[in-house]
Amino acid sequence: MARIKKSRKAKGFIDDSGPSRRERLADPESYDSRRRRALEKKKRHQSVYEKEKEQANEGESAQEQRKTRLADKIRKLNKEKAQED
């Protein structure tokens, strides 16, 4: 006797595939919704365009006066030297 495989057309077939994707995403504690939330929060790599834009902004601010103790000290010494001359 040959065994009959289970099939959808078989008599008494029960579809036990579980909830649909839409239903799983509606539940806030399901694996799919937690995964989607984590992917949204994940830090994205910047595009080349964004990196160049950011470096250009940093270059402009670097041309302005640096706000460090050493730079302040040098400015102070230069000002005193200019006043002596």
C-alpha positions as CSV (number, residue, x, y, z in Angstrom):
1,M,0.0,0.0,0.0
2,A,1.3,3.5,-0.9
3,R,1.0,6.2,1.7
4,I,-0.9,9.3,0.8
5,K,0.9,12.6,1.4
6,K,-0.9,15.3,3.2
7,S,-2.2,18.0,0.8
8,R,-4.5,20.9,1.0
9,K,-7.1,19.0,-1.0
10,A,-7.0,16.1,1.4
11,K,-10.1,15.5,3.5
12,G,-9.9,17.1,6.9
13,F,-6.9,19.4,6.1
14,I,-6.3,22.0,8.8
15,D,-4.3,25.1,7.9
16,D,-2.1,25.6,11.0
17,S,0.3,28.2,9.4
18,G,-0.3,30.7,12.2
19,P,-1.1,34.4,12.0
20,S,-0.5,36.5,8.9
21,R,2.4,38.9,8.8
22,R,0.0,41.9,9.2
23,E,-1.4,40.3,12.4
24,R,2.1,39.6,13.7
25,L,3.2,43.2,13.1
26,A,0.1,44.5,14.8
27,D,1.1,42.8,18.0
28,P,3.8,45.0,19.7
29,E,5.5,42.1,21.4
30,S,5.8,39.8,18.5
31,Y,9.2,38.9,17.0
32,D,8.5,40.7,13.7
33,S,7.4,44.0,15.3
34,R,10.4,43.9,17.8
35,R,12.7,43.2,14.9
36,R,11.3,46.1,12.8
37,R,11.6,48.5,15.7
38,A,15.2,47.5,16.3
39,L,16.0,48.0,12.6
40,E,14.5,51.5,12.7
41,K,16.5,52.4,15.8
42,K,19.7,50.9,14.4
43,K,22.4,53.5,13.4
44,R,22.6,53.9,9.7
45,H,25.9,54.4,7.9
46,Q,26.2,57.9,6.3
47,S,26.3,58.2,2.5
48,V,29.4,59.5,0.9
49,Y,27.6,62.8,0.2
50,E,26.6,63.2,3.9
51,K,30.2,62.5,5.0
52,E,31.6,65.1,2.6
53,K,29.0,67.6,3.7
54,E,29.8,67.0,7.4
55,Q,33.6,67.3,6.7
56,A,33.0,70.6,4.9
57,N,31.1,72.0,7.9
58,E,33.9,70.8,10.2
59,G,36.5,72.5,8.0
60,E,34.6,75.8,8.2
61,S,34.4,75.6,12.0
62,A,38.1,74.7,12.2
63,Q,39.0,77.9,10.5
64,E,37.2,79.8,13.2
65,Q,39.0,80.3,16.5
66,R,39.7,77.1,18.4
67,K,38.4,77.1,21.9
68,T,41.1,75.2,23.8
69,R,43.3,76.3,26.7
70,L,46.4,76.2,24.6
71,A,44.9,78.3,21.8
72,D,43.7,80.8,24.4
73,K,47.1,80.9,26.0
74,I,48.8,81.6,22.6
75,R,46.2,84.3,21.8
76,K,46.9,85.9,25.1
77,L,50.7,85.9,24.6
78,N,50.3,87.2,21.1
79,K,48.0,90.1,22.3
80,E,50.6,90.9,25.1
81,K,53.4,90.9,22.5
82,A,51.4,93.1,20.2
83,Q,50.8,95.6,23.0
84,E,54.5,95.7,23.9
85,D,55.5,96.6,20.3
